[in-house]
Amino acid sequence: MGFFQPPVLRLLHASVVLLVALQVLTRLAGMSMTHAILGLVLCMLGLGLIALGLGTRGPRHYYPYLWGDMDQLKKDVAAIRSGKLIIAPRPKGLACVVQGLGMGALAMSQITGLWLFRSWQMGEISHAAASLHGIFVVLLLAYAAGHGGMALGHFFFWKKNTGKKS
């Protein structure tokens, strides 16, 4: 992460990861008020992470396909098909597109979570908000598991390859 992200972005990223994990744990433990407070903090930090990422690199960096720009993405997919396991992150490439999907899942989890929180405040829990929030949280957790697993895998292979002496 240190190679590709400025320190404030790394701090936000780590904070969001930690808060997502705490959200899962507090929900499983039935700590509803703690869960709600952590959710609101997560919304603020998550919004900061998304805003900083998009503000620093722009939406085309993460969503090049929306502009029909598929060149780098095609190169990355071709590299994977040829058996290359480690692909350096490049603007508009596979790693950036995957990050964009994570930002989308985080944003949708936040939006539906705020909708659910607001409906709870008003004394009428919205079943639509609860259902949609549940769907986006599952997508976010799947993303977090996949993204984290890939990051650990890349780190393992990078460390293994840089540890070799010629």
N, C-alpha and C positions, 0 to 999 in steps of 0.2 A: 504494500500500500504506500509505503514511503516514497517509492519511485514515481508514482503516478498521481498522488494527491497532495495538495498543500496541507500544512498542519491543521488548520481550522476545519477543513473538510474531513480529515482523518478523525478528529475529535467528534465531530457531529456524527459521522458514520458509526464509530464505536459506541457512542451514546445511544443512537437509534437501535443498534443491534442489542445492546444491553436492555433497553427499555422494552423491546419486543419480547425478549426472553422473560423479563419480569412480568409483562402483561400475561403471558401464557401461564406462568406460575401462580400469579395472584388469582387468575380466573379459575384455575384448577383447585386452588385452595379455598375458593368461595369468598374471597376478600373483596366484596363489591365496591366499597367506598375507596379502598386503596387502588383497586383496578381502575376506577373512574378517574381518580386524580392522576395516576400514572399515564392513563390514556390521554388526558389533556396535555400533560407535559410532553408526551410522545408526539402529539399533534404539532406542538410548537417547534420542537426540535426536528421533526420530520419535514415540516414545511421549510424550515431553514436549510436542511440538507438538500431538498429538491430545488429550492430557489438558488442556492449557491451553486449546485451542479449545473443547472440550466443557465444561470447567469454567467458562470465561468466559461462554459463550453458551448452553450446554445443548444436549442432543440435538435438541430440537424446532426449534432454529434451522437445523440442517443436514438433518434428516430429518422435516419436517413431515407428509409423506405417511403416515408410520407411525401418526400420530394422526388421519388423515383430514383434515388441515388443508391444503387445496389452493388457498385463495383467492389468496394472493400469487403462487404459482406459475402459476396460470391467467392472472393479470394480466400477468405477465412474458412468458408464451408468446404471449398476445394482442398485446402490444406488438411482439414480434419479427415476428409474422405481418403486422402492419400496416406493417412496414418500418423500424421504429425499431432502429438498430444499437447504440446505447449505452443500457443500462438500468442505472440506479443500483442497487447492491446493497441489498437490503432483507431484513430478517429473514424467513426461510421462503420466500424467492424463489429464482429460478433460479440466481443466482450462489452462494447458500448451499447449495442442493441439489447443485450441481456440486462445491463444496468438500467436502461430505459424501461424495460418491462418491470423491473423491481420498483422503480420510482412510480410507475403507474399503479402497481398493486398497493404500494404504500399510500399514495394519494387517494385511491378509491377506498381503502380501509379507513383513512382519516375522515374523508367526507361522510361516509356512511356511519362511522362511529360518532361524529359530531351530530348527525341527524338523529341517531339513536339516543344520544345523551340529551339533546334538546327535547325530544319527545318524552323522555323520562322526567325531565324537569317540569314539563307541562302536565304531568300526571297521566299521560296517555302513551304507553309504549307502542311505538309503531312496529307492527309485525313485518311490514315491508322493509323497514330500516334494519330490523334485527336479522332478517333473512339475508338481505344483501350484504350486511356487515359480516355475517358468518361466512358467506361465500368468498368475499375479498380477503378476509383474514386467513382462510385456508389457502388461498392463492399466495398470499404474502408469506405464510409459513413454508409452503412448498418452495417458493422462490428462495427464502432464507436458507433452507436446508440444502437446496441445490447449489446456490451461490457460495455458501460457506464450504460445502464439500468440494466444489471446484477450486475454490481459493486454496484450501488445504492441499488438494492434489497438486495444484500448480506449484505451491511452495515446496512440497515434498520433491517433485521432479526437478525444480530449479535448484534446490539445495543439493540434491543428489548429483546433478550435472556440474554445479560449480565446485563441488567438493572433490571432483576427480582431478588428479594430477596427470599432465601429459608427459 
